[in-house]
Amino acid sequence: MFCVSSVDSIKRADILDKARRDFLVEPPEAGRLRVHVQVNTSWEPGKHGCMPGQPTNELCEHIVKNCPHLLLLGLMTIGAIARSKALSPREENADFSNLIEQVEFANTACQ
């Protein structure tokens, strides 16, 4: 099973959708390409990813409604390492808490 875990823009989603469509001309049984939307929950400027909130919702909705050769599996993030190291084992990492909230908003946007 293949999956692209770094879709962070409508442009990238459209490129992947077109590439998958072109690939499927030969082996139609291959099916849709599985993807995760990458969300920059830590708001770090050096990290890639779609910004949380409306940009992520719009990207998820675009994939679901306009990319028939992609299958949106969900969202992913890479939390800030400094934040993770500063937490005790019992503390929640805000990056991942934010991702959970974003999943709820994205689910609503895609319905």
C-alpha positions as a Markdown table, in Angstrom:
| # | Residue | x | y | z |
|---|---|---|---|---|
| 1 | Met | 0.0 | 0.0 | 0.0 |
| 2 | Phe | 1.4 | 3.4 | -1.0 |
| 3 | Cys | 0.6 | 6.7 | 0.6 |
| 4 | Val | 1.7 | 10.3 | 0.0 |
| 5 | Ser | 1.9 | 11.9 | 3.4 |
| 6 | Ser | 2.9 | 15.4 | 2.5 |
| 7 | Val | 0.1 | 17.0 | 0.5 |
| 8 | Asp | 0.1 | 20.7 | 1.6 |
| 9 | Ser | -1.5 | 22.6 | -1.3 |
| 10 | Ile | -4.2 | 22.5 | -3.9 |
| 11 | Lys | -1.5 | 22.7 | -6.6 |
| 12 | Arg | 0.3 | 19.6 | -5.2 |
| 13 | Ala | -3.0 | 17.7 | -4.9 |
| 14 | Asp | -3.9 | 18.5 | -8.6 |
| 15 | Ile | -0.5 | 17.4 | -9.8 |
| 16 | Leu | -0.8 | 14.1 | -7.9 |
| 17 | Asp | -4.3 | 13.6 | -9.2 |
| 18 | Lys | -3.2 | 14.1 | -12.8 |
| 19 | Ala | -0.2 | 11.9 | -12.4 |
| 20 | Arg | -2.4 | 9.1 | -10.9 |
| 21 | Arg | -4.9 | 9.5 | -13.7 |
| 22 | Asp | -2.2 | 9.2 | -16.3 |
| 23 | Phe | -0.7 | 6.2 | -14.5 |
| 24 | Leu | -4.1 | 4.4 | -14.4 |
| 25 | Val | -4.4 | 4.3 | -18.2 |
| 26 | Glu | -2.3 | 1.1 | -18.1 |
| 27 | Pro | -3.2 | -0.7 | -14.9 |
| 28 | Pro | -6.8 | 0.5 | -14.0 |
| 29 | Glu | -6.9 | -2.0 | -11.1 |
| 30 | Ala | -4.3 | 0.1 | -9.2 |
| 31 | Gly | -7.0 | 2.3 | -7.7 |
| 32 | Arg | -6.8 | 5.7 | -6.1 |
| 33 | Leu | -3.6 | 7.1 | -4.6 |
| 34 | Arg | -3.9 | 7.4 | -0.8 |
| 35 | Val | -2.9 | 10.8 | 0.6 |
| 36 | His | -2.6 | 12.6 | 3.9 |
| 37 | Val | -2.8 | 16.4 | 4.2 |
| 38 | Gln | 0.2 | 17.8 | 6.0 |
| 39 | Val | -0.8 | 20.5 | 8.6 |
| 40 | Asn | 1.7 | 22.9 | 10.1 |
| 41 | Thr | 0.2 | 22.8 | 13.6 |
| 42 | Ser | 3.3 | 24.3 | 15.2 |
| 43 | Trp | 3.2 | 27.3 | 12.9 |
| 44 | Glu | 7.0 | 27.0 | 12.3 |
| 45 | Pro | 8.1 | 29.0 | 9.3 |
| 46 | Gly | 10.7 | 26.5 | 8.3 |
| 47 | Lys | 8.2 | 23.6 | 8.1 |
| 48 | His | 6.0 | 22.7 | 5.2 |
| 49 | Gly | 2.4 | 22.1 | 5.6 |
| 50 | Cys | -0.9 | 23.7 | 5.2 |
| 51 | Met | -1.9 | 26.2 | 7.9 |
| 52 | Pro | -4.5 | 25.1 | 10.3 |
| 53 | Gly | -8.1 | 26.3 | 9.9 |
| 54 | Gln | -9.7 | 27.4 | 6.7 |
| 55 | Pro | -6.7 | 26.6 | 4.4 |
| 56 | Thr | -6.7 | 23.0 | 5.6 |
| 57 | Asn | -10.4 | 22.7 | 5.3 |
| 58 | Glu | -10.3 | 24.1 | 1.7 |
| 59 | Leu | -7.5 | 21.7 | 0.7 |
| 60 | Cys | -9.4 | 18.6 | 2.2 |
| 61 | Glu | -12.6 | 19.7 | 0.5 |
| 62 | His | -10.8 | 20.2 | -2.8 |
| 63 | Ile | -9.2 | 16.7 | -2.7 |
| 64 | Val | -12.6 | 15.0 | -1.8 |
| 65 | Lys | -14.6 | 16.9 | -4.5 |
| 66 | Asn | -12.1 | 17.6 | -7.3 |
| 67 | Cys | -9.4 | 14.9 | -7.2 |
| 68 | Pro | -11.2 | 11.6 | -8.2 |
| 69 | His | -7.9 | 9.7 | -8.4 |
| 70 | Leu | -6.9 | 10.5 | -4.8 |
| 71 | Leu | -8.2 | 9.0 | -1.6 |
| 72 | Leu | -7.9 | 11.3 | 1.4 |
| 73 | Leu | -7.0 | 9.2 | 4.4 |
| 74 | Gly | -6.6 | 12.0 | 6.9 |
| 75 | Leu | -4.3 | 14.6 | 8.3 |
| 76 | Met | -0.7 | 14.4 | 9.5 |
| 77 | Thr | 1.7 | 16.8 | 11.3 |
| 78 | Ile | 5.2 | 16.9 | 12.6 |
| 79 | Gly | 5.2 | 18.5 | 16.0 |
| 80 | Ala | 7.8 | 21.0 | 17.2 |
| 81 | Ile | 10.7 | 19.0 | 18.6 |
| 82 | Ala | 11.6 | 21.6 | 21.3 |
| 83 | Arg | 8.0 | 21.6 | 22.5 |
| 84 | Ser | 7.9 | 17.8 | 22.6 |
| 85 | Lys | 11.2 | 17.6 | 24.6 |
| 86 | Ala | 9.9 | 20.2 | 27.1 |
| 87 | Leu | 6.8 | 18.3 | 28.0 |
| 88 | Ser | 6.5 | 15.7 | 30.8 |
| 89 | Pro | 5.1 | 12.3 | 29.8 |
| 90 | Arg | 1.7 | 13.3 | 31.2 |
| 91 | Glu | 1.4 | 16.6 | 29.3 |
| 92 | Glu | -0.4 | 16.8 | 26.0 |
| 93 | Asn | 1.6 | 18.2 | 23.0 |
| 94 | Ala | -0.3 | 21.2 | 21.7 |
| 95 | Asp | 0.7 | 20.4 | 18.1 |
| 96 | Phe | -1.2 | 17.1 | 18.3 |
| 97 | Ser | -4.1 | 18.5 | 20.2 |
| 98 | Asn | -4.4 | 21.1 | 17.5 |
| 99 | Leu | -4.4 | 18.4 | 14.8 |
| 100 | Ile | -7.3 | 16.6 | 16.5 |
| 101 | Glu | -9.3 | 19.8 | 16.5 |
| 102 | Gln | -8.4 | 20.3 | 12.8 |
| 103 | Val | -9.6 | 16.8 | 12.0 |
| 104 | Glu | -13.0 | 17.7 | 13.4 |
| 105 | Phe | -13.2 | 20.9 | 11.3 |
| 106 | Ala | -12.0 | 19.1 | 8.1 |
| 107 | Asn | -14.5 | 16.3 | 8.5 |
| 108 | Thr | -17.3 | 18.9 | 8.6 |
| 109 | Ala | -15.8 | 20.7 | 5.5 |
| 110 | Cys | -15.7 | 17.5 | 3.5 |
| 111 | Gln | -19.3 | 16.4 | 4.1 |
